[in-house]
C-alpha cells in the first residue's frame, strides 16, 4: 500500500567482522532463460586499506577472504575523494597501495578497475599517476568509469563484472521486479514491504 516504506539498502558490513555481507541476485538470460546466481560482497574499505599495507594482519582477514573467494575483483578509484585537497594525500597513497597489493596478490581472478564518480574533476596529475600505477601493477585489468549522472555506466559495470566472473558474454535481466530507475534502489526483491 501507499504506507509501505520504500526499498532500502541493506546495512553496511561492520569493519569489525571477519566476513563481508553478501548480496545474492538471480539473473535470467534474456534469450535462453538460463538462470545465474551472483553474489556481491559488501566489504569495508578499512579492510582493504589494512590488507594493502599489512596483508597478513588479523584485521585484514575479511579482505583476504574476499580476494580468495572472488571470481572478479573490482578495486575502486574514488574521484570525489581524490578531488578533495585535504584528503588527497591519504586517499592517493591508500589507492596506490591497493593497486599494488591487488597486483601482487595475483591469482586467476580478472581485475576491473572502477573509476567512480567520474563526473567529478580530480587533478590530472593524480589521474595520470594512478593510471600509470595500474599499468605497472595491473597490466591486464580493464578500466570502467561510472557516475550516478549516467546510471547506465553503473549497470554496464555490473554486466561486465558478471560476464568476467562467468567467463561468458551474456545479457541478463533480473528475475526480481524493478522498483526504481536509480541503479542502487532498482532491485530489492518481492519480499520488500511485504
N, C-alpha and C positions, 0 to 999 in steps of 0.2 A: 504494500500500500504506500500511500504518499508519506506516511510517518516512518517508514523504514529508513534506517541510517544508510548513507551512501557507502559504496565499497571503500575499503581502506587497505593500506599496505600492511603486511604482517609486521610485528615489532622487529626492530633491528637486533641482530645477534649481539650478545654481550661480548666484550673483548676478554672477559674472564673465562669464557667457556673453552672447551678443548676441541669442539667440532662446530662448524658453521651451521646456521639454519639452512634448510634446503627447501626450495620451492619446486613442486612437481607439476608438470604440464603434460597433457597428452595431445599430440598433434596428429592431424589426419591429412594424408596426401590428397591434393585436390583431384587428381586424376584417378588413381588406383584405390583410394580409400584406405590405404595402408596406414596403420596407427604406429606412432613412435612416441615412447615415453622419454621426456627430457627432464633432467634435474639441474636447477640453477642453484649455486651456492651464494649465500649472503655472508661474506667473511669480513670482519672489521679490518679497516686499513692498518690499524695498530699491529695486527698480527703480521702483516706483510712487511711493515716497516722494521719490526724486530727481526723477522726472518731474513730480510735483506742484509741486516747488519751482523747478526749472530745466528746463523741458520740452525745450530744445534741447541740453542737456548730453549728451556722448558716453556717459556711464554710464546714461542713460535710454533708450538705443536699443531695448532689449528691450521696455520698456513702450510706447514709441511703436509698435513692431511689433504688439504685442497690440491696441492701440487701433485701429490702422489696419485690421487684418485680421479683427477680431472682428465677429460679426453680432449679438451682445448683450454688454453689459458688466455685470459683477456686482461693483461695489465692496462690500467687506465692512466692516461696523462691528463690531468685536470687543468685545462686552460685558464679557468677562472682563478684557481689558487695561484697559478704561475703569473697571472697578471697583477696580483697584489704585491706591491713593492715590499711590504713588511714581511710577508710570508714567503716571498720568492726564494731567498737563500736556502731555507729549510726544506721547502717543497721541492726545489730543483735537486738538492742533494738526495732526498728520500726517493725521488723518481728515478734518478740515475742509479742509485743503489739497487732499486727494484729491477731495473732493466738489466743490470749486471748479474744479479742473483738469478733471475729467470733464465738468462743465457747460460750461466754456469750450471744450473740445475739440469740442463739438457733434457733428456727423455724424448720420447717419441711424440709427445703432445704438440699439436700445432699451436702456434702463438699468434694472436691477433692483437696488435697494439691499438687501443681505442683512445683517440684524441677527443675527449669530451668537452662540451660547451664550446664548440669550435667557432661560435659566433662571437666569443669574447677575444679581444686582441691581447695577446701576450707579446712581450718583446721578441722581435725577430731573431735576435742572437740566442735567446733561450730556446726558441723553437728549433733553430738550426743545430744548437748543441745537443739537444735531446734526440733529434733525428740522426745525428752522427753517432750518438751512443747506441741507438737502435741498430744502425747499420753495422756497427762493430760487434755488439754482443748478441743481437737478434737478427742476423742477416737474412733468415728465411721467413721472418714474420711478415704478415700482411698488415697494412695500416688502414684503419677506418676512422672517419670523422663523424661525430654525432653532435646534434644540437636539438634542444626541445623546440626550437623555432621551425624545425623540419622533422616532424615525428617519423616520417618515412626513413630518415637516416638511422634512427634507433631500431626500427623494425628491420631494416637491411642488415644491421649489425647482428641481430639475433638470428636471422635467416642464415647469414654467412657462418656464424659460430656453430649453429646446429649442423649445417652441411659439413663443416670441417670436422666436427666431432664424429659424425657418422660416415665420413669419407664419401659422401654422396651429394649430388646436386639435385635437390628436390624442392618442390613448392608445397609447403604445408600450411594448413589453416588450423586454428584451434577448434577443439571439439566444444569448448565452452562458449556461451554467448558473449558477444562483445558489449560491454556496458558503457563505454565512453570512447571518444576519439583520442584521448590522452593515452600514449602507449604505456604509462605506468599505472593507469587505472582501468584499462580496457578490459582485461580478462580476470575476473575474480571468482569464477565458478558459480554454478547454480545454487550452491548452498548459502551464499551470502544473503543476509537479510531474511533467511527462511526461519 
